[in-house]
Amino acid sequence: MVKSIPRPWTEEQRPARLEDLCAFLETLAPLAAAEPWDKVGLLAAPPADLARRGVTEILVALDLTPPVRDQAIKLNTDLLVCYHPPLFEPIERLRCDRQNPSALAVELAYHGLAIYSPHTALDVAQGGTNDALARQLGLRPGGSLKPFAGARHVKLAVFVPEAHVEKVATAVFDAGAGRIGKNSRYRQCSFRTKGTGTFFGDASTRPAVGRKGRLEYVAEVRLETVVPIHCLDAVVAALKKAHPYEEPAFDLLAMEPLPEEPGLGRLAKLPKTMELATLAKFCAGAMSLPQVQMVGPARQRIATVAILAGSAGRWPIEVARPHLWRPANPAQTPPMFDCLITGELKHHDMIALRAAQLAAICLGHGFSEQPVLRELARRLAGKFPAVNVRLSRASVTPYESVAP
């Protein structure tokens, strides 16, 4: 069963191509930044003949549940942007008579829907899940809780006769060396210093410059450049092939990677210090929630918060551990954060936080991720005005609260 082809469109109403939508989503949340275990990107796509007709209806949802399935089919949706990936574990049976997310994904594929999931790629992205939550709380992040380590590089320094510098430089640049800046915006970067090289070749050598059996002095250039670690083998091979010497002299110097933004979680200072109970009530009001969970003494003073939507786990404690010692004058060495604002925490993780004298506020897993869905729908609608983008109104929690 597939959907009927819609009526002809004017140029202004032309449907968006699925590949263009996926490319735009990846600019918002680069897939390379996702956790290695995650399943992100285009998880399901319709047959080519259906894909060619374009996308006119998008539904943005937190999870693929039966209500979301029903809504997607009723609205004649072409693309479901589902924050949590419904296809995560290996699929053993292609059946549409189950209520688990993978079975629902199979059913939507039967109806010709594409499914895209950004998940952890969106969590770490600038303007992503945690930034959206911070904006909802009226906070301005000042950095990441755990910045990414930058890509590993080595410094290459090679000594080349002056007449052969350009040949060697071109060879190592073509192999991947000399790229600096985010997204390698600057290429063929190097530093060159003139000097004098010496060598004494024994009877078995065939020097490219001078003669064997005597000490030679050669005008050389020290060529320095940076090499991404994944290009190192190719760069060294290119260097040896282009260099005129039998045994070219070069150094490989390890470079310490610098932290890069963005990363996991966000850090933000409160406009003014407040008690934990006051902050918890403020968060509940800002999120329009009837209640939140509070971990820590009600009167504990909070100045800096860590924001981590979804399920935080225990790793924020490990990140903060080097900062937990507080001197007599706290202003000299402020803690990394006083309170963790997250979606949910396990019982023993709450105990660990209290033992570390850190507070926490739990908003609810789905509630903490909801702000980014609104932002995602808004940005998709702004980029593709001919596409009808809807935000699913299905519940973001799999449970209901019952009062006595």
C-alpha positions as CSV (number, residue, x, y, z in Angstrom):
1,M,0.0,0.0,0.0
2,V,1.5,3.4,-1.0
3,K,0.2,6.9,-1.1
4,S,-1.3,8.4,-4.2
5,I,0.8,10.9,-6.1
6,P,-0.2,14.4,-5.2
7,R,-1.6,17.0,-7.7
8,P,0.9,19.0,-9.9
9,W,2.8,21.7,-8.1
10,T,3.8,25.2,-9.1
11,E,7.5,26.1,-9.0
12,E,6.9,27.9,-5.7
13,Q,5.2,24.8,-4.2
14,R,7.7,22.3,-5.6
15,P,8.3,19.5,-3.0
16,A,11.7,19.2,-1.3
17,R,14.0,16.4,-2.3
18,L,14.6,13.9,0.4
19,E,18.4,14.2,-0.1
20,D,18.2,18.0,0.3
21,L,16.3,17.5,3.6
22,C,18.8,15.0,4.9
23,A,21.7,17.3,3.9
24,F,20.1,20.2,5.8
25,L,19.5,18.0,8.9
26,E,23.1,17.0,8.9
27,T,24.2,20.6,8.8
28,L,22.2,21.1,12.0
29,A,23.5,18.0,13.6
30,P,26.6,16.5,11.9
31,L,26.4,12.7,12.1
32,A,30.1,12.3,12.7
33,A,29.6,13.9,16.2
34,A,27.1,11.2,17.3
35,E,28.1,8.6,19.8
36,P,29.7,5.5,18.2
37,W,26.9,3.2,19.5
38,D,24.1,5.4,18.1
39,K,22.0,4.8,15.0
40,V,21.6,8.2,13.4
41,G,20.8,9.6,10.0
42,L,18.4,8.3,7.3
43,L,17.2,5.0,8.8
44,A,14.5,4.2,6.3
45,A,13.8,5.5,2.8
46,P,11.0,4.8,0.3
47,P,11.6,3.2,-3.1
48,A,13.2,5.4,-5.7
49,D,10.0,6.1,-7.7
50,L,8.3,7.4,-4.5
51,A,11.4,9.4,-3.4
52,R,11.4,11.2,-6.8
53,R,8.0,12.8,-6.1
54,G,9.5,14.8,-3.3
55,V,8.6,15.6,0.3
56,T,5.6,17.7,1.1
57,E,4.7,16.6,4.6
58,I,7.1,16.2,7.6
59,L,6.2,15.1,11.1
60,V,8.7,15.8,13.9
61,A,8.3,13.5,17.0
62,L,10.3,12.3,20.0
63,D,9.6,8.6,19.6
64,L,7.9,6.3,17.2
65,T,4.9,5.1,19.2
66,P,1.5,3.8,18.0
67,P,-0.1,7.3,18.3
68,V,2.8,8.8,16.2
69,R,2.4,6.0,13.7
70,D,-1.3,6.7,13.4
71,Q,-0.7,10.5,13.1
72,A,2.0,10.0,10.4
73,I,-0.3,7.8,8.3
74,K,-3.4,10.0,8.8
75,L,-1.4,13.2,7.7
76,N,0.0,11.4,4.6
77,T,3.5,12.1,6.0
78,D,6.5,11.7,3.7
79,L,9.3,12.1,6.2
80,L,9.2,11.3,10.0
81,V,12.0,13.1,11.8
82,C,12.2,11.0,15.0
83,Y,14.6,12.2,17.6
84,H,15.1,8.7,19.2
85,P,16.0,6.1,16.5
86,P,13.3,3.5,16.2
87,L,15.6,1.1,14.4
88,F,18.3,0.4,17.0
89,E,18.7,-3.3,17.6
90,P,19.0,-5.8,14.8
91,I,15.6,-6.7,13.2
92,E,14.9,-10.4,13.3
93,R,11.3,-10.3,11.9
94,L,9.7,-8.0,9.3
95,R,6.3,-7.9,10.9
96,C,3.8,-5.0,11.2
97,D,1.7,-6.6,14.0
98,R,3.8,-5.4,16.9
99,Q,3.9,-2.2,18.9
100,N,7.7,-1.9,19.4
101,P,9.4,1.0,17.5
102,S,11.2,-1.3,15.0
103,A,7.9,-3.0,14.0
104,L,6.3,0.4,13.7
105,A,9.2,1.5,11.5
106,V,8.6,-1.5,9.2
107,E,4.9,-0.5,9.0
108,L,5.7,3.1,8.1
109,A,8.1,1.8,5.4
110,Y,5.2,-0.2,4.0
111,H,3.3,3.1,3.7
112,G,6.2,4.7,1.9
113,L,7.5,6.9,4.7
114,A,11.2,7.9,5.2
115,I,12.6,8.0,8.8
116,Y,15.5,10.2,9.9
117,S,16.9,10.3,13.4
118,P,19.4,12.9,14.7
119,H,19.6,11.8,18.4
120,T,23.1,12.2,20.0
121,A,24.3,14.2,16.9
122,L,21.7,16.8,17.8
123,D,22.6,16.6,21.5
124,V,26.1,17.9,21.0
125,A,25.4,20.2,18.1
126,Q,25.6,24.0,18.5
127,G,22.0,25.1,18.9
128,G,21.0,21.5,19.5
129,T,19.2,19.6,22.3
130,N,21.0,21.1,25.3
131,D,21.1,24.6,23.9
132,A,17.4,24.5,23.2
133,L,16.8,23.4,26.8
134,A,19.0,26.2,28.1
135,R,17.0,28.7,26.1
136,Q,13.7,27.3,27.4
137,L,15.1,27.9,30.9
138,G,16.3,31.4,30.0
139,L,20.0,30.5,30.4
140,R,22.9,31.4,28.2
141,P,25.5,28.5,28.0
142,G,29.1,29.5,28.5
143,G,30.7,26.3,27.4
144,S,30.4,22.5,27.3
145,L,30.3,20.2,30.3
146,K,32.7,17.8,28.4
147,P,34.2,19.4,25.3
148,F,35.3,17.1,22.5
149,A,39.0,16.5,22.2
150,G,40.2,18.0,18.9
151,A,41.3,15.7,16.1
152,R,44.8,14.3,16.7
153,H,47.7,15.8,14.6
154,V,51.4,15.5,14.4
155,K,53.9,18.2,13.4
156,L,56.0,17.1,10.4
157,A,59.4,18.8,10.0
158,V,61.4,17.7,6.9
159,F,64.7,19.0,5.6
160,V,64.8,19.5,1.8
161,P,67.3,20.9,-0.6
162,E,66.1,24.3,-1.7
163,A,65.5,23.3,-5.3
164,H,63.2,20.5,-4.3
165,V,61.1,22.2,-1.6
166,E,58.0,22.9,-3.8
167,K,57.9,19.3,-5.1
168,V,58.0,17.8,-1.6
169,A,55.6,20.4,-0.2
170,T,53.1,19.7,-3.0
171,A,53.4,15.9,-2.5
172,V,52.6,16.1,1.3
173,F,49.8,18.6,0.8
174,D,48.2,16.4,-1.8
175,A,48.4,13.5,0.7
176,G,46.5,15.4,3.4
177,A,49.0,17.6,5.2
178,G,48.9,21.3,5.8
179,R,45.2,21.7,6.7
180,I,44.4,24.1,9.5
181,G,41.2,25.3,11.0
182,K,37.7,24.0,11.5
183,N,36.6,22.0,8.5
184,S,40.1,22.5,7.0
185,R,39.3,26.0,5.7
186,Y,43.0,26.8,5.3
187,R,45.1,24.4,3.2
188,Q,48.8,24.1,2.1
189,C,49.9,25.7,5.4
190,S,53.6,25.4,6.2
191,F,56.6,27.3,7.7
192,R,59.9,27.3,6.0
193,T,63.3,28.1,7.5
194,K,66.6,28.2,5.5
195,G,69.7,26.6,6.9
196,T,72.6,24.3,6.2
197,G,72.5,20.5,6.3
198,T,75.5,18.2,6.5
199,F,76.0,14.5,5.8
200,F,78.8,12.0,5.2
201,G,77.9,9.1,3.1
202,D,79.8,5.8,3.2
203,A,81.0,3.9,0.2
204,S,77.6,2.2,-0.2
205,T,75.6,5.4,-0.6
206,R,74.5,7.3,-3.7
207,P,73.8,10.8,-2.5
208,A,71.6,13.0,-4.7
209,V,73.6,16.0,-3.8
210,G,77.4,16.0,-3.5
211,R,79.6,12.9,-3.3
212,K,80.0,10.0,-1.0
213,G,83.0,9.5,1.2
214,R,83.3,13.2,2.3
215,L,81.5,15.7,4.5
216,E,79.0,17.7,2.4
217,Y,77.3,21.0,3.3
218,V,74.0,21.6,1.5
219,A,71.7,24.6,1.5
220,E,68.4,23.2,2.8
221,V,65.0,24.3,3.9
222,R,63.3,23.1,7.1
223,L,59.7,22.5,5.9
224,E,57.2,22.3,8.8
225,T,53.5,21.4,8.5
226,V,50.7,19.6,10.4
227,V,49.4,16.2,9.5
228,P,46.1,14.7,10.7
229,I,46.9,11.4,12.3
230,H,44.7,9.4,9.9
231,C,46.7,10.8,6.9
232,L,50.1,10.1,8.4
233,D,51.0,6.9,6.6
234,A,50.0,8.4,3.2
235,V,51.9,11.7,3.9
236,V,55.1,9.9,4.9
237,A,54.9,7.7,1.8
238,A,54.4,10.8,-0.4
239,L,57.3,12.5,1.3
240,K,59.7,9.7,0.7
241,K,58.7,9.3,-3.0
242,A,59.1,13.1,-3.7
243,H,62.2,13.7,-1.7
244,P,65.5,13.5,-3.7
245,Y,67.5,11.9,-0.9
246,E,68.0,8.2,-0.3
247,E,67.3,8.7,3.4
248,P,65.4,11.9,3.9
249,A,65.6,13.4,7.4
250,F,62.3,14.3,9.0
251,D,60.8,14.6,12.5
252,L,57.3,13.6,13.6
253,L,56.3,15.5,16.8
254,A,53.1,14.6,18.7
255,M,50.7,17.5,19.2
256,E,48.3,17.6,22.2
257,P,44.8,18.0,20.9
258,L,42.9,21.0,22.3
259,P,39.3,20.8,23.5
260,E,36.8,21.8,20.8
261,E,33.3,23.2,21.1
262,P,30.7,22.0,21.2
263,G,30.6,18.9,23.3
264,L,28.5,16.9,25.7
265,G,26.2,19.0,27.9
266,R,26.3,22.7,28.6
267,L,27.5,24.9,31.5
268,A,25.7,28.1,32.4
269,K,25.8,30.7,35.2
270,L,22.6,31.7,36.8
271,P,21.7,35.5,36.6
272,K,21.9,35.4,40.4
273,T,22.6,32.8,43.0
274,M,19.5,31.1,44.3
275,E,18.5,28.2,46.6
276,L,18.0,24.8,45.0
277,A,14.3,24.7,45.9
278,T,13.8,28.1,44.2
279,L,15.6,27.0,41.1
280,A,13.5,23.8,41.0
281,K,10.3,25.8,41.1
282,F,11.6,28.1,38.4
283,C,12.5,25.2,36.1
284,A,9.1,23.7,36.6
285,G,7.4,27.0,35.7
286,A,9.7,27.6,32.7
287,M,8.9,24.1,31.3
288,S,5.2,24.3,32.2
289,L,5.6,21.1,34.3
290,P,3.4,20.3,37.3
291,Q,6.4,18.9,39.2
292,V,10.1,18.1,38.9
293,Q,12.5,16.0,41.0
294,M,15.0,17.7,43.3
295,V,18.2,16.1,44.5
296,G,20.0,17.9,47.3
297,P,19.2,20.1,50.3
298,A,16.5,22.6,49.5
299,R,18.5,25.6,50.7
300,Q,21.7,24.6,48.9
301,R,23.0,27.7,47.1
302,I,23.3,27.3,43.3
303,A,25.4,29.6,41.1
304,T,26.4,27.4,38.1
305,V,24.4,24.6,36.4
306,A,25.2,21.8,34.0
307,I,22.5,21.2,31.4
308,L,22.2,17.7,30.0
309,A,18.9,16.7,28.4
310,G,17.7,13.1,28.5
311,S,19.4,10.6,30.9
312,A,22.6,12.0,32.5
313,G,24.0,8.9,34.2
314,R,27.0,9.2,36.4
315,W,29.6,10.6,34.1
316,P,29.0,14.3,35.0
317,I,30.3,13.5,38.5
318,E,33.5,12.2,37.0
319,V,33.9,15.3,34.8
320,A,33.4,17.5,37.8
321,R,35.5,15.5,40.2
322,P,38.8,17.5,39.7
323,H,36.8,20.6,40.6
324,L,35.0,19.4,43.7
325,W,37.6,20.5,46.3
326,R,36.5,23.9,47.5
327,P,38.9,26.2,49.3
328,A,38.1,28.5,52.1
329,N,37.4,31.2,49.6
330,P,35.2,29.6,46.9
331,A,35.6,32.6,44.7
332,Q,39.2,31.6,44.1
333,T,38.4,28.2,42.6
334,P,34.7,27.9,41.8
335,P,33.2,24.5,41.3
336,M,32.6,23.4,37.7
337,F,28.8,23.3,38.5
338,D,26.6,23.2,41.6
339,C,23.5,21.6,40.1
340,L,22.8,19.3,37.2
341,I,19.7,19.9,35.3
342,T,18.7,16.8,33.3
343,G,15.8,14.6,32.3
344,E,16.2,11.6,34.6
345,L,18.7,10.0,36.9
346,K,18.9,6.4,38.3
347,H,18.5,6.0,42.1
348,H,22.2,5.2,42.8
349,D,23.3,8.1,40.5
350,M,21.3,10.5,42.7
351,I,23.0,9.1,45.8
352,A,26.4,9.6,44.1
353,L,25.6,13.2,43.3
354,R,24.6,13.9,46.9
355,A,27.8,12.2,48.1
356,A,29.7,14.6,45.8
357,Q,27.7,17.6,47.3
358,L,26.2,18.3,43.9
359,A,22.5,19.0,43.4
360,A,20.3,17.9,40.6
361,I,16.9,18.7,39.1
362,C,15.2,16.1,36.9
363,L,12.6,17.4,34.5
364,G,11.5,14.1,33.0
365,H,13.4,12.5,30.1
366,G,11.0,13.4,27.3
367,F,10.2,16.8,28.7
368,S,13.9,17.8,28.7
369,E,14.2,16.9,25.0
370,Q,10.9,18.5,23.9
371,P,12.3,22.1,23.3
372,V,14.6,21.0,20.6
373,L,11.8,19.4,18.7
374,R,10.0,22.7,18.4
375,E,13.3,24.3,17.3
376,L,13.9,21.6,14.7
377,A,10.4,21.9,13.3
378,R,10.8,25.7,13.1
379,R,14.1,25.5,11.2
380,L,12.9,22.9,8.8
381,A,9.8,25.1,8.0
382,G,12.0,28.1,7.5
383,K,14.4,26.3,5.1
384,F,11.7,24.5,3.1
385,P,8.7,26.8,2.9
386,A,6.8,24.6,0.5
387,V,6.9,21.7,3.0
388,N,4.2,21.4,5.7
389,V,6.1,20.7,8.9
390,R,4.1,19.5,11.9
391,L,5.2,18.8,15.5
392,S,3.6,15.6,16.8
393,R,1.3,16.2,19.8
394,A,1.6,12.6,21.0
395,S,2.7,12.3,24.6
396,V,6.5,12.6,25.2
397,T,6.3,10.2,28.2
398,P,5.4,6.5,28.2
399,Y,3.7,6.9,31.7
400,E,0.9,8.8,33.4
401,S,1.0,10.4,36.8
402,V,-1.8,9.2,39.1
403,A,-2.8,11.2,42.2
404,P,-4.1,9.3,45.3
